[in-house]
Amino acid sequence: MSTYLIACTPAHGHVLPLLQIARHLIERGDDVRFLTSSRYADRVVEIGAQFVALPADADVDLDDADAAFPERAGLTGPAALRFDMSNLFIRPGTAQLAAVREQIAGGDIDAILSEPLFVGCALLQLLPKSERPPVVVLGIFPLGARSRDTAPFGLGVTPMRGPIGRLRNAVLRTVAERVIFGGVQKEADAIAQRETGRSLGGFVLDWPGRADSYVQFTVPEFEYPRPDLPDTVRFAGPLTPAPSGASLPEWWADLDGSRPVVHVTQGTIANSDFAQLVIPTITALAASDVLVVVSTGGRPVEALPADLPSNVRVSEYLPYDRLLPLVDVLVTNGGYGGVQQAIAHGVPIVVAGQTEDKVEVSARVGWSGVGVNLRSTTVAPERVRFAVDTILRDGSYRANAERIGAAMRASDAETALVDALEAVTHSWSRPAGAAN
């Protein structure tokens, strides 16, 4: 039995997959402490983990950042990215590090498990190995490890082969790190110097690739090739959600295979404005011989227009384990978990997401051939109609989804994670004087 500390920034999309990981470790007999916002305390305790509260200086509600930072509203492009990197992730790193160091002071923690945006663990790994447990990054977003064969993370730029591609990547990296985010990087290095006596050792968003172990929850087939990938990186395959407890809507029998099924969703967080994707999809396919299945992600069904076309079916939540085998096309804003669930079922995708990590998820959907990347967050109905028609007409998209989905179904994320944890902890020496 081992003891692990899971460190997670306070965001719904970060906490949920880490709770799934924590549950698996607890079920196999490990002790798990979960460091995050008190807003998630009940969920942490419910799975049997020990809840540890983030200090107030690190407890920023990332799902409602505009409320915490009114000056953030209206920012777009690089200015918005710089603001978020600085205020939402880098500055809380000092308080995050203090909380983690308090937990490891007793010497009984075998490893720290961190998601990629918990900057406190980027700082922790700068300390001598004799003063800390190993840091294991949990790759719940697209892989962010630096490579000469990929553009900087966050731009949504797909690979280009050969010397020209590497030159392009180098130029983009220089512009991103020294021009667009130069001030942000200086701030991060200053915090690292103050807290640890060292600079970060590289770009702040690249820190997971410098961790002691990096477990990426996807398969290589859904990632860009990186011949220079550190040997600390392991592909585990996607996390498999537990069977859904959602009840079936009364219209479920309509999914009888008599016409293609197009499922559209904006997930459970970025769903405050259905005009971005859900309503354009409903409008686009109103006259098509398909069944449009809408999930509102928890918002009331009444949030949609009352006069929906006759081929539309709506529910707040839907059991994906039962729905996806019946779906012909998924239209989504690009949540990493939902996209990989669809691919694992061989479902091709139309994706429209250009914020947060969604820009990288969307880029991989187009690059891998499993779907069409609309390269926008708010889309016109005609673009959705053309993309859906293209996928239904061209079988290569489903073939690619089925090929990569087969690799995902053959993977075992939980076992791969445990193997990685055992490998890194067995090679690690406890600090002198630590508890046994």
C-alpha positions in Angstrom: 0.0 0.0 0.0 1.2 3.5 -0.9 0.3 7.0 0.0 -0.3 9.6 -2.7 -1.0 13.3 -2.7 -3.1 14.4 -5.7 -2.7 18.1 -6.4 -5.4 19.8 -8.6 -6.3 23.3 -9.6 -9.9 24.3 -8.8 -11.7 23.6 -12.1 -14.4 21.1 -12.8 -12.7 19.7 -15.9 -9.5 19.1 -13.9 -11.1 17.7 -10.7 -13.4 15.1 -12.3 -10.7 13.0 -14.1 -8.4 13.2 -11.0 -11.3 11.9 -8.8 -11.6 9.0 -11.1 -7.9 8.3 -10.7 -8.1 8.7 -7.0 -11.0 6.3 -6.8 -9.0 3.6 -8.6 -6.0 4.0 -6.3 -8.2 3.8 -3.2 -10.0 0.6 -4.5 -6.6 -1.1 -4.9 -5.8 -0.2 -1.2 -3.7 3.0 -1.5 -4.2 6.0 0.7 -5.0 9.1 -1.2 -5.0 12.8 -0.1 -6.6 15.2 -2.5 -5.5 18.8 -2.5 -8.0 21.2 -4.2 -10.7 23.8 -3.5 -13.1 23.3 -0.6 -15.9 23.5 -3.3 -15.0 19.9 -4.1 -14.6 18.6 -0.5 -17.8 16.5 -0.5 -16.9 14.8 -3.8 -13.4 14.0 -2.5 -14.7 12.6 0.8 -17.4 10.6 -1.1 -14.8 8.5 -2.9 -12.9 7.8 0.3 -10.0 10.2 -0.1 -8.7 12.6 2.5 -9.6 16.1 1.5 -6.9 18.8 1.9 -8.0 22.4 1.3 -6.0 24.7 -0.9 -5.0 28.0 0.8 -7.2 31.0 0.1 -4.5 32.5 -2.1 -4.6 29.5 -4.4 -8.4 28.8 -4.3 -9.4 30.6 -7.5 -12.6 29.4 -9.1 -11.4 28.7 -12.6 -14.9 27.9 -13.8 -16.0 31.5 -13.0 -12.8 33.4 -13.3 -14.5 36.6 -14.4 -16.2 36.9 -11.0 -12.8 36.7 -9.2 -11.1 39.0 -11.8 -13.7 41.5 -13.3 -10.9 43.0 -15.3 -10.6 39.8 -17.2 -13.9 40.3 -18.9 -13.5 41.4 -22.5 -9.9 40.3 -22.9 -9.2 38.3 -26.0 -6.3 36.7 -27.9 -2.8 36.9 -26.4 -3.9 39.4 -23.8 -6.4 37.0 -22.4 -3.9 34.1 -22.4 -1.3 36.2 -20.6 -3.8 37.3 -18.0 -4.9 33.7 -17.3 -1.4 32.3 -17.2 -0.3 34.9 -14.7 -3.4 35.2 -12.5 -5.0 31.8 -12.6 -2.0 29.6 -12.7 1.4 31.1 -12.0 0.7 33.5 -9.0 -1.3 30.8 -7.1 1.8 28.6 -7.4 3.5 30.1 -4.3 0.5 29.1 -2.1 0.2 25.8 -3.9 3.8 25.0 -3.1 3.4 25.8 0.5 0.4 23.5 0.8 2.3 20.6 -0.9 5.4 21.1 1.3 3.2 21.1 4.4 1.8 17.7 3.3 5.1 16.1 2.6 6.7 17.4 5.8 5.7 14.1 7.6 7.7 12.1 5.0 4.9 9.5 4.4 3.9 10.5 0.9 5.3 8.2 -1.8 4.5 10.4 -4.8 2.8 13.7 -5.7 0.3 13.3 -8.6 -0.3 16.6 -10.4 -2.3 17.8 -13.3 -0.3 19.9 -15.8 -1.5 23.3 -14.7 -0.7 23.0 -11.0 2.3 25.3 -11.0 3.1 24.5 -7.3 4.4 21.1 -8.5 6.5 22.7 -11.2 8.2 24.6 -8.3 8.4 21.5 -6.1 10.3 19.5 -8.7 13.0 22.1 -8.6 13.9 21.1 -5.1 16.6 18.4 -4.6 15.3 14.9 -4.8 16.4 14.3 -1.2 13.8 16.9 -0.1 10.7 15.7 -1.9 8.8 12.7 -3.3 8.7 12.1 -7.1 6.4 14.3 -9.1 4.1 12.4 -11.5 2.2 14.5 -14.0 -1.3 13.2 -15.0 -1.9 14.1 -18.7 -5.6 14.8 -18.7 -5.1 17.3 -21.5 -3.3 16.8 -24.9 0.4 16.1 -24.4 2.4 19.2 -23.7 5.9 17.9 -23.8 8.3 20.1 -25.7 9.6 18.7 -29.0 11.5 20.0 -32.0 8.9 18.4 -34.1 5.9 20.2 -32.7 4.8 23.8 -32.4 4.4 25.3 -28.9 1.5 24.0 -26.9 -1.6 26.2 -27.0 -1.4 27.4 -30.6 -3.4 24.5 -32.2 -0.7 24.2 -34.9 -0.3 20.7 -36.4 3.0 19.2 -37.3 4.9 19.9 -40.5 7.5 17.3 -41.5 11.2 17.9 -42.3 13.7 20.7 -41.7 11.2 23.4 -42.8 8.8 22.1 -40.1 11.4 22.2 -37.4 12.5 25.7 -38.4 8.8 26.8 -38.3 8.5 25.3 -34.8 11.6 27.0 -33.6 10.4 30.4 -34.8 7.0 29.9 -33.3 8.6 28.8 -30.0 10.8 31.9 -29.9 7.9 34.2 -30.6 5.7 32.5 -28.0 8.2 32.3 -25.2 10.1 35.5 -25.7 7.6 37.9 -27.2 4.0 36.9 -26.5 4.7 35.3 -23.1 8.0 36.8 -22.3 6.7 38.8 -19.3 4.8 35.8 -18.0 7.9 33.6 -18.1 9.9 36.2 -16.3 7.3 36.3 -13.6 7.3 32.5 -13.3 11.1 32.4 -13.1 11.1 35.1 -10.4 8.7 33.1 -8.3 10.7 29.9 -8.8 13.9 31.8 -7.8 12.3 33.2 -4.7 10.8 29.9 -3.6 13.5 27.4 -4.6 16.6 29.3 -5.5 16.4 28.2 -9.1 14.7 29.2 -12.3 12.1 27.0 -13.8 14.6 25.5 -16.3 12.4 26.1 -19.3 9.1 27.5 -20.5 6.4 27.3 -17.8 3.9 25.4 -20.0 6.6 22.8 -20.8 7.3 21.8 -17.2 5.4 18.5 -17.3 8.0 17.2 -19.7 10.6 17.8 -17.1 8.7 16.0 -14.3 9.9 12.7 -12.8 7.2 10.8 -14.7 4.5 11.9 -17.1 1.5 9.6 -17.6 -0.5 10.7 -20.7 -4.0 9.5 -20.8 -4.3 8.8 -24.5 -2.8 6.4 -27.1 0.1 7.4 -29.4 -2.2 7.2 -32.4 -4.0 10.3 -31.1 -0.8 12.3 -30.5 1.8 14.0 -32.7 4.9 11.9 -33.3 7.8 13.1 -31.2 11.1 11.1 -31.7 12.7 13.2 -29.0 10.0 12.5 -26.4 11.6 12.0 -22.9 11.6 8.4 -21.6 9.7 9.6 -18.6 6.6 9.9 -20.7 4.2 6.9 -20.8 1.0 6.6 -22.9 -1.6 5.0 -20.7 -4.7 5.2 -22.9 -7.8 7.2 -22.1 -9.5 7.0 -18.7 -12.7 4.9 -19.0 -15.6 6.5 -17.3 -17.8 4.4 -15.0 -21.1 3.4 -16.4 -23.5 6.3 -16.4 -26.4 6.3 -13.9 -28.4 8.7 -16.0 -31.9 7.5 -16.8 -33.1 7.1 -20.4 -35.3 9.8 -21.8 -38.8 8.9 -23.0 -37.7 9.3 -26.6 -34.9 6.8 -26.4 -36.8 4.2 -28.6 -36.4 6.7 -31.5 -32.7 5.7 -31.7 -33.7 2.6 -33.7 -31.2 2.9 -36.5 -33.7 4.1 -39.1 -31.8 7.3 -39.8 -28.3 8.6 -38.9 -27.9 10.0 -35.4 -25.9 13.3 -34.8 -25.2 14.1 -31.2 -24.3 17.7 -30.3 -23.1 18.9 -26.9 -21.1 21.8 -25.4 -20.2 19.8 -22.3 -21.0 20.7 -18.8 -18.9 23.9 -18.4 -18.7 25.9 -21.6 -22.5 25.7 -22.2 -23.7 29.1 -21.1 -24.2 30.2 -24.7 -25.9 27.5 -26.9 -25.6 29.9 -29.9 -22.0 28.9 -30.2 -22.6 25.3 -31.4 -25.8 23.6 -30.2 -28.3 26.0 -31.9 -26.2 26.3 -35.1 -26.2 22.5 -35.3 -30.0 22.2 -34.8 -30.5 24.9 -37.4 -28.1 23.3 -39.9 -29.7 19.9 -39.7 -33.4 20.9 -39.4 -34.2 19.8 -42.9 -31.8 16.8 -43.0 -32.9 13.1 -42.7 -31.0 12.7 -39.4 -32.0 12.6 -35.8 -30.3 15.4 -33.8 -29.7 14.4 -30.2 -28.8 17.3 -27.8 -27.3 17.1 -24.3 -27.6 20.4 -22.5 -24.9 19.3 -20.0 -27.0 19.9 -17.0 -28.7 23.1 -18.1 -32.5 23.1 -18.2 -34.0 21.9 -21.5 -36.0 25.1 -21.5 -32.7 27.0 -22.2 -33.2 26.0 -25.8 -35.8 27.5 -28.1 -39.3 26.2 -27.5 -40.0 25.6 -31.3 -37.3 23.0 -32.0 -37.5 21.1 -35.3 -39.2 17.7 -35.3 -36.0 15.8 -35.7 -34.5 17.1 -32.5 -34.4 15.2 -29.2 -33.1 16.9 -26.0 -32.0 15.8 -22.5 -30.0 17.4 -19.7 -27.8 14.4 -19.4 -27.3 11.2 -21.5 -25.6 7.9 -20.7 -22.7 8.0 -23.1 -21.9 4.3 -22.6 -25.3 3.6 -24.1 -25.6 6.5 -26.5 -22.3 6.5 -28.3 -22.7 3.1 -29.9 -25.8 4.5 -31.6 -24.2 7.8 -32.8 -23.0 8.4 -36.4 -21.4 11.8 -35.8 -20.5 13.7 -32.7 -20.6 17.6 -32.8 -18.7 19.0 -29.9 -16.7 21.9 -28.6 -13.7 19.7 -27.9 -13.6 18.5 -24.3 -10.7 15.9 -24.2 -12.6 13.3 -22.3 -15.7 13.4 -24.4 -13.7 13.4 -27.7 -11.7 10.3 -26.6 -14.9 8.5 -25.5 -16.3 9.1 -28.9 -13.2 7.8 -30.7 -13.1 4.8 -28.4 -16.6 3.9 -29.8 -15.4 4.6 -33.4 -17.5 7.7 -33.7 -16.2 10.5 -36.1 -16.3 14.1 -34.9 -17.1 17.6 -35.9 -15.2 19.8 -33.5 -15.5 23.6 -32.8 -13.4 24.7 -29.9 -10.6 27.3 -29.7 -10.3 28.1 -26.0 -8.2 26.6 -23.2 -6.9 23.1 -24.2 -9.8 22.7 -26.7 -7.7 24.3 -29.5 -5.2 21.5 -29.1 -7.9 18.8 -28.9 -9.5 20.2 -32.1 -6.2 20.3 -33.9 -5.6 16.6 -33.1 -9.1 15.7 -34.3 -8.4 17.2 -37.7 -4.8 16.0 -37.9 -5.6 12.3 -37.0 -8.4 12.1 -39.6 -11.1 11.2 -37.1 -13.1 14.3 -37.9 -13.4 17.9 -39.2 -12.0 20.8 -37.2 -14.1 23.9 -37.8 -11.3 26.1 -36.2 -13.8 28.3 -34.5 -15.8 28.5 -31.2 -19.0 30.0 -32.6 -19.9 28.6 -36.0 -22.4 29.2 -38.8 -25.0 26.6 -39.5 -23.8 26.0 -43.1 -20.4 25.1 -41.9 -21.8 22.5 -39.5 -24.0 21.1 -42.2 -21.2 20.8 -44.7 -18.9 19.1 -42.1 -21.6 16.6 -41.0 -22.5 15.8 -44.6 -18.8 15.3 -45.4 -18.4 12.8 -42.6 -21.5 10.9 -43.4 -20.5 10.7 -47.1 -16.8 10.0 -46.6 -16.2 6.7 -44.7 -12.5 7.5 -44.1 -13.4 9.5 -41.0 -15.2 6.6 -39.3 -12.5 4.2 -40.4 -9.8 6.4 -38.7 -12.0 6.7 -35.6 -12.4 2.9 -35.5 -8.7 2.4 -36.0 -7.6 4.7 -33.2 -10.6 3.6 -31.1 -9.4 0.0 -31.3 -6.0 1.1 -29.9 -7.9 2.9 -27.1 -10.0 -0.1 -26.3 -6.9 -2.3 -26.1 -5.3 0.1 -23.5 -5.7 -0.1 -19.7 -5.1 3.4 -18.3 -5.4 2.4 -14.6 -2.9 -0.5 -14.9 -0.5 1.8 -16.9 -0.7 4.4 -14.2 0.0 2.0 -11.4 3.0 0.6 -13.4 4.4 4.1 -13.8 3.9 4.9 -10.1 5.6 1.7 -9.0 8.5 2.3 -11.3 9.2 5.9 -10.2 8.7 5.2 -6.4 10.8 2.0 -6.4 13.7 4.0 -7.9 13.3 6.8 -5.4 15.1 7.2 -2.1 13.1 8.6 0.8 14.5 11.7 2.4 16.8 11.1 5.3 14.8 10.8 8.5 11.5 10.3 6.7 8.9 8.0 8.3 8.7 4.4 7.2 
